[in-house]
């Protein structure tokens, strides 16, 4: 875990965070972690894996599409060569 130092925080903001922390029954440090986490990782954010699973569940492949995928050429490609 990383540490962060916040300098020049106004008394008013510090007081508001302290009151908010007390209301949530946690330390000021824990409250600041919660505020930062909520700001950068909101619960309503779309997660790629979840979205792909929703798409798959809504429109699964047909038998024909499965056959196309299973019968594709699986020969490895030759690596690209670049001129020097």
Secondary structure, DSSP 8 states (H G I E B T S, - for coil): -------S--HHHHHHHHHHHHHTTS-HHHHHHHHHHHHHS-TT---HHHHHHHHHHHS---HHHHHHHHTS------------
